[in-house]
Amino acid sequence: MSAERVFPLDIDAVKAYGVDRWRTEFFWPVSDHEFISWSMAIEARIRDAIATHPGDIGTAFLIACELPVVMGQLLHAHAVVDRVRALGHTPMWNPGSLWYGTLFDDATRVVKPTPIIRVRPRWLAPAVQAKRWGRAIIANATAQKCAARIRGRRTVSYGVAGGLLDEHLVRSSDWVTICYEDTVPLAPVISPSVRHAIHVAAQTFTDACLSTIFSMGARCDALLRAALERSVVEHLICAHGELLRMRHQCSRTPIARVALTAATPYGQRALAIAVRERSGHVTTAAHGGFTGLFATPMPSRAELTLSDTYVTYTEGSAELCRRIYQRHPPLVPNVVSIVAGRSSAYARLRREFVVVPTPDDVQKVMIIGFPQTMERKYTSAATLGLQQLDFELRIIDALRDGGFRVIYKVHPDRITEVQGIFDDRAEVITEDFRTSHRLGDAFFFGSMRTTAFPIALCTNKPIVAVLMDEEPSVPFADALALLERRCAILHGHADGHNRVAFDRTALRDALASARERASDTAFFDRYLA
């Protein structure tokens, strides 16, 4: 960094410091390998805690599946600040910054936070209520469904579904009752004895995690230890509260079958457990175009742990998910049926999109923007927001130097954060990708793990996608081979400064070869439609 020795740690700080100045000096002091190793070590301790704690405490650990994410982020943030200060730099962040704001309050230089627009609770919006009613009508609009209601055969759908799960519910023979977070009563009070047991378990768990992390060379002080233990306590109390709430709901209204959008939110995990405690059946479904391409442990610690049936798009994607189940066992022993849902959603999009032919000449390249969050996902490489920001800016430079016009498609959840960064470098668009895809001649994905990627596969347009050499959840070889028939894969790697390095010549060649692959549908046909 420069003579002022200031080190921005979040996107607000980057803006205040100056984007051009920041990018010429950028490096990151903690590697992907370190962060991923710490987080995976914590996940192993989670498995131990579930197995060794009896009764509801072990169940709370099972529900608190986000603990490896939270604790890994705190370890990462502490290591970043520790190393930045050791180098003589002054860390700079938004005072409300996730992780840094949680750990520290003594930064000598802070910046004004990006304003966050608060919305009214969803249940207050008439449009939301109308959408809910419409969803219920569509789910039950057959005589067979009405007959099922008379017979008392019912499936409860909990949460905002859409996509594959809604298709599955419409095809089922059950009457569908749809519930939402705001329709379930609040949790009963947690007893003092259970709170005490949670505090004791949190202390033991934190000690076990830190013992493992110490052996891997990480540092910890009293500040970090207190933050870690406090986070464990908060998550376990939240998890136990959700379990009490869902048990109470199931005692008031017995549920024989429940369908969940995902088994990651604590309320949905708790409901799955409460239903299965009463011998009920839990169905979850893939969402966002997850086909099982990457051998990630995420489904195994979520849906595959708490489901009786897991629905995915096609028999091909079901086979990939069965491999994930074998490679990454669930957090507790669980027999789950992984089935093809015969989804038509992406097939409908493809029929709509293929009327636009493959362009004869690629002039406009659309970059699909990465979400600028403080989260750093430990199941994939190069997912730190500032790493991707630095990478995207260099990709834009390379494309413009190659004579291409660049369109930057902002991630819909992070429009405010990137304001003012890309405007003088690219044409910036915020419209939904389902409509804005027409503006680009080709697409560039810095990460394939986005809901826009399977939508892009529905088009006839060239696609270049990045695959990091350090990727911990490697793609299955046969699925990747089919994907490479459709997309050009640009390989990236972390350089000595933990920046995403790529070859400009390889980027140019990838764009040229991507056009030749644009009409291949082998991956799409096997895994999406």
Secondary structure, DSSP 8 states (H G I E B T S, - for coil): --TT-EEE-SHHHHHHH-HHHHHHH---SS-HHHHHHHHHHHHHHHHHHHHHS-HHHHHHHHH-TTHHHHHHHHHHHHHHHHHHHHTT-EEEE-TT-TTHHHH-S--SEE-----------GGG-HHHHHHHHHHHHHHT-SHHHHHHHHHT-EEEEES---HHHHHHHHHSSSEEEEE-GGGS-------HHHHHHHHHHHHHHHHHHHHHHHHTT----HHHHHHHHHHHHHHHHHHHHHHHHHHHHHHHS--SEEEES-S-SHHHHHHHHHHHHTT-EEEEE--TT--S-B--STGGGTHHHH-SEEEESSHHHHHHHHHHHHHS--SS----EEEE----HHHHHHHHHTTS---SS--EEEEE-----S---TTSSS--HHHHHHHHHHHHHHHHHTT-EEEEE--TT-TTTTTTTSTTTSEEE-S-HHHHGGG-SEEEES-S-STHHHHHTTSSS-EEEEEETT-SS-B-HHHHHHHHHHSEEEEEEE-TTS-EE--HHHHHHHHHHHHHHTT--HHHHHHT-
